[in-house]
Amino acid sequence: MLRVGGARSGSAPLTGEAALTGSERRVAALAADGRTNAEISDLLHLARRTVETHLTSTYRKLGIQRRADLAGAMTATASSHRGPDRYGTP
């Protein structure tokens, strides 16, 4: 009954790269590539605080505590599932 009324199902993962929103994934990919928050903000036309919020949420979902761990976490989760990586390469 709830789904008919427009409620979302609770099947979305709460952790891991699959739990990231599209915006979080874009911000995380740029941060993993070494971009600063200011550069990401300019590239994606976002407020710096929005970039910080996306990164904070990403760290929580990936189970990491600092930016230096981001590239490894993104690589580890991308290689643990079948399909293309974040650059579209299988």
ROSE-4610 file (N, C-alpha, C; in Angstrom, 1 decimal, always signed):
// ROSE-4610
residu = [M/M/M/L/L/L/R/R/R/V/V/V/G/G/G/G/G/G/A/A/A/R/R/R/S/S/S/G/G/G/S/S/S/A/A/A/P/P/P/L/L/L/T/T/T/G/G/G/E/E/E/A/A/A/A/A/A/L/L/L/T/T/T/G/G/G/S/S/S/E/E/E/R/R/R/R/R/R/V/V/V/A/A/A/A/A/A/L/L/L/A/A/A/A/A/A/D/D/D/G/G/G/R/R/R/T/T/T/N/N/N/A/A/A/E/E/E/I/I/I/S/S/S/D/D/D/L/L/L/L/L/L/H/H/H/L/L/L/A/A/A/R/R/R/R/R/R/T/T/T/V/V/V/E/E/E/T/T/T/H/H/H/L/L/L/T/T/T/S/S/S/T/T/T/Y/Y/Y/R/R/R/K/K/K/L/L/L/G/G/G/I/I/I/Q/Q/Q/R/R/R/R/R/R/A/A/A/D/D/D/L/L/L/A/A/A/G/G/G/A/A/A/M/M/M/T/T/T/A/A/A/T/T/T/A/A/A/S/S/S/S/S/S/H/H/H/R/R/R/G/G/G/P/P/P/D/D/D/R/R/R/Y/Y/Y/G/G/G/T/T/T/P/P/P]
num = [1/1/1/2/2/2/3/3/3/4/4/4/5/5/5/6/6/6/7/7/7/8/8/8/9/9/9/10/10/10/11/11/11/12/12/12/13/13/13/14/14/14/15/15/15/16/16/16/17/17/17/18/18/18/19/19/19/20/20/20/21/21/21/22/22/22/23/23/23/24/24/24/25/25/25/26/26/26/27/27/27/28/28/28/29/29/29/30/30/30/31/31/31/32/32/32/33/33/33/34/34/34/35/35/35/36/36/36/37/37/37/38/38/38/39/39/39/40/40/40/41/41/41/42/42/42/43/43/43/44/44/44/45/45/45/46/46/46/47/47/47/48/48/48/49/49/49/50/50/50/51/51/51/52/52/52/53/53/53/54/54/54/55/55/55/56/56/56/57/57/57/58/58/58/59/59/59/60/60/60/61/61/61/62/62/62/63/63/63/64/64/64/65/65/65/66/66/66/67/67/67/68/68/68/69/69/69/70/70/70/71/71/71/72/72/72/73/73/73/74/74/74/75/75/75/76/76/76/77/77/77/78/78/78/79/79/79/80/80/80/81/81/81/82/82/82/83/83/83/84/84/84/85/85/85/86/86/86/87/87/87/88/88/88/89/89/89/90/90/90]
x = [+0.8/+0.0/+0.9/+2.0/+2.8/+3.5/+3.9/+4.6/+3.6/+2.4/+1.4/+1.3/+1.4/+1.3/+2.6/+3.7/+4.9/+6.1/+5.9/+6.9/+8.1/+9.3/+10.4/+10.6/+11.1/+11.4/+12.7/+12.9/+14.1/+15.2/+15.2/+16.2/+17.5/+17.7/+19.0/+20.0/+21.2/+22.3/+22.6/+23.0/+23.3/+24.8/+25.6/+27.1/+27.7/+28.9/+29.6/+29.4/+30.1/+30.0/+28.6/+27.9/+26.5/+25.6/+25.9/+25.1/+25.2/+26.3/+26.6/+25.5/+25.2/+24.3/+25.2/+24.6/+25.3/+26.2/+25.7/+26.6/+27.7/+27.5/+28.5/+29.6/+29.2/+30.1/+31.0/+30.4/+31.1/+32.2/+31.7/+32.6/+33.7/+33.4/+34.4/+35.4/+35.0/+35.9/+36.9/+36.4/+37.3/+38.3/+37.8/+38.6/+39.7/+39.3/+40.2/+41.3/+41.0/+41.9/+42.9/+42.7/+43.6/+43.1/+41.9/+41.3/+41.0/+41.2/+40.9/+39.4/+38.9/+37.4/+37.1/+38.0/+37.7/+37.7/+38.6/+38.5/+37.3/+36.9/+35.6/+34.4/+34.4/+33.4/+33.2/+34.4/+34.4/+33.9/+34.5/+34.2/+32.7/+32.1/+30.7/+29.7/+30.2/+29.3/+28.5/+29.2/+28.6/+29.3/+28.6/+29.2/+30.2/+31.3/+32.3/+31.7/+30.8/+30.1/+29.4/+28.8/+28.1/+29.1/+30.3/+31.3/+31.8/+31.9/+32.3/+31.2/+30.0/+28.9/+28.9/+29.1/+29.1/+30.3/+31.4/+32.6/+32.4/+31.8/+31.6/+30.6/+29.6/+28.6/+29.3/+30.2/+30.9/+31.8/+32.6/+33.5/+32.7/+31.5/+30.7/+30.2/+29.8/+29.2/+30.3/+31.5/+32.7/+33.4/+33.1/+33.8/+35.2/+35.5/+36.9/+36.8/+38.0/+38.0/+38.8/+39.5/+40.2/+40.3/+40.6/+40.7/+41.8/+42.8/+43.9/+43.4/+42.3/+41.8/+40.8/+40.4/+39.3/+39.6/+40.7/+41.1/+41.1/+41.7/+41.7/+40.3/+39.5/+38.1/+37.3/+37.5/+36.8/+37.3/+38.5/+39.1/+38.7/+38.7/+38.4/+36.9/+36.0/+34.6/+34.3/+35.0/+34.8/+35.3/+36.4/+36.9/+36.2/+35.4/+34.7/+33.4/+33.0/+31.7/+32.0/+31.1/+31.3/+30.8/+31.4/+30.9/+32.0/+31.7/+32.7/+33.1/+34.3/+34.7/+34.2/+34.6/+34.0/+34.4/+35.3/+35.7/+35.0/+34.2/+33.6/+34.4/+35.5/+36.4/+36.0/+35.8/+35.4/+36.6]
y = [-1.2/+0.0/+1.3/+1.2/+2.4/+2.6/+1.6/+1.8/+2.4/+2.0/+2.5/+4.0/+4.4/+5.9/+6.6/+6.0/+6.7/+6.5/+5.6/+5.4/+4.6/+4.9/+4.2/+2.9/+1.9/+0.6/+0.7/-0.1/+0.0/-0.9/-1.2/-2.2/-1.6/-0.3/+0.4/+0.0/-0.3/-0.6/+0.6/+0.4/+1.5/+1.8/+0.8/+1.0/+0.5/+0.8/+0.4/+1.4/+1.2/+2.1/+2.1/+1.0/+0.9/+1.9/+2.2/+3.1/+4.6/+4.9/+6.3/+6.8/+8.1/+8.8/+9.1/+9.5/+10.0/+11.1/+12.1/+13.3/+12.9/+12.0/+11.5/+10.8/+10.0/+9.2/+10.2/+11.2/+12.2/+12.9/+13.4/+14.1/+13.2/+12.0/+11.0/+10.7/+10.5/+10.2/+11.3/+12.6/+13.7/+13.8/+13.6/+13.7/+12.5/+11.4/+10.2/+10.5/+11.3/+11.7/+12.8/+13.3/+14.3/+15.7/+15.9/+17.3/+17.8/+19.1/+19.7/+20.0/+20.3/+20.6/+21.8/+22.8/+24.0/+23.7/+22.9/+22.5/+21.7/+20.8/+20.0/+21.0/+21.9/+22.9/+23.6/+24.1/+24.9/+24.0/+22.8/+21.9/+21.5/+21.2/+20.7/+21.8/+23.0/+24.2/+23.9/+23.5/+23.3/+24.2/+24.5/+25.2/+24.3/+24.9/+24.0/+23.2/+23.8/+23.0/+21.8/+21.9/+20.8/+19.7/+20.0/+19.1/+18.4/+19.2/+18.6/+17.6/+18.0/+17.1/+15.8/+15.9/+14.7/+13.8/+14.4/+13.6/+13.0/+13.7/+13.1/+11.9/+12.1/+11.0/+9.8/+10.1/+9.0/+8.3/+9.0/+8.3/+7.4/+7.8/+7.0/+5.8/+5.9/+4.8/+3.8/+4.3/+3.4/+2.9/+3.4/+2.9/+3.4/+4.6/+5.2/+6.4/+6.9/+8.1/+9.3/+9.1/+10.2/+10.1/+11.2/+11.3/+10.4/+10.2/+9.3/+7.9/+7.5/+6.1/+6.0/+7.2/+7.2/+6.4/+6.6/+6.0/+4.5/+4.0/+2.5/+2.0/+2.7/+2.2/+2.2/+3.2/+3.2/+2.1/+1.8/+0.8/-0.6/-0.7/-2.0/-2.4/-1.4/-1.7/-1.9/-1.2/-1.3/-2.6/-3.1/-4.4/-5.6/-5.4/-6.5/-6.8/-6.0/-6.3/-6.4/-7.1/-7.3/-6.1/-5.8/-4.6/-3.6/-2.5/-1.4/-0.7/-0.2/+0.6/+2.0/+2.9/+4.3/+5.0/+4.5/+5.2/+4.5/+3.4/+2.7/+1.6/+1.2/+0.2/-1.1/-2.2/-3.5/-4.0]
z = [+0.0/+0.0/+0.0/+0.8/+0.8/-0.5/-1.2/-2.5/-3.5/-3.5/-4.4/-4.1/-2.9/-2.5/-2.8/-3.3/-3.6/-2.6/-1.6/-0.6/-1.3/-0.9/-1.4/-0.7/-1.4/-0.7/+0.1/+1.1/+1.9/+1.4/+0.1/-0.4/-0.8/-0.7/-1.1/+0.0/-0.4/+0.5/+1.4/+2.6/+3.5/+3.6/+3.1/+3.1/+1.8/+1.6/+0.4/-0.7/-1.8/-3.0/-3.6/-3.5/-4.0/-3.3/-2.1/-1.3/-1.6/-2.4/-2.8/-3.8/-3.6/-4.6/-5.8/-6.8/-8.0/-7.7/-6.9/-6.6/-5.7/-4.7/-3.8/-4.6/-5.6/-6.4/-7.3/-7.8/-8.7/-7.8/-6.6/-5.7/-5.3/-4.9/-4.4/-5.5/-6.7/-7.8/-8.0/-8.0/-8.2/-7.0/-5.8/-4.6/-4.6/-5.0/-5.1/-6.2/-7.2/-8.2/-7.8/-6.5/-6.0/-6.1/-6.5/-6.5/-5.1/-4.9/-3.7/-3.6/-2.4/-2.3/-3.1/-3.1/-3.9/-5.4/-5.9/-7.3/-7.7/-6.8/-7.0/-7.0/-6.1/-6.0/-7.3/-7.9/-9.1/-10.3/-10.4/-11.5/-11.5/-10.4/-10.3/-10.1/-9.9/-9.6/-8.3/-7.3/-6.0/-4.9/-3.9/-2.7/-2.1/-1.5/-0.9/+0.2/+1.0/+2.1/+1.5/+0.4/-0.3/-0.6/-1.1/-1.4/-0.1/+1.0/+2.3/+2.8/+2.6/+3.1/+2.3/+1.0/+0.2/+0.6/+0.8/+1.2/+2.6/+3.6/+4.9/+4.8/+4.0/+3.8/+3.1/+2.1/+1.4/+2.4/+3.2/+4.2/+5.1/+5.5/+6.4/+5.7/+4.5/+3.7/+3.3/+3.1/+2.7/+3.9/+5.1/+6.3/+6.4/+5.9/+6.0/+6.8/+7.2/+8.1/+7.5/+6.4/+5.9/+4.3/+3.7/+2.3/+1.7/+2.4/+1.9/+1.6/+2.3/+2.2/+1.1/+0.5/-0.5/-1.7/-2.3/-3.6/-3.4/-2.3/-2.0/-1.8/-1.1/-0.9/-2.2/-3.0/-4.3/-5.2/-5.2/-6.0/-5.5/-4.2/-3.6/-3.9/-3.7/-3.9/-5.4/-6.3/-7.7/-8.2/-7.7/-8.1/-7.5/-6.5/-5.8/-6.5/-7.5/-8.2/-9.6/-10.3/-11.8/-12.5/-13.6/-14.4/-14.5/-15.2/-15.4/-14.1/-14.0/-12.9/-13.0/-12.2/-12.2/-13.5/-14.3/-15.5/-16.7/-16.5/-17.5/-18.1/-17.5/-17.9/-17.2/-17.9/-17.2/-16.4]
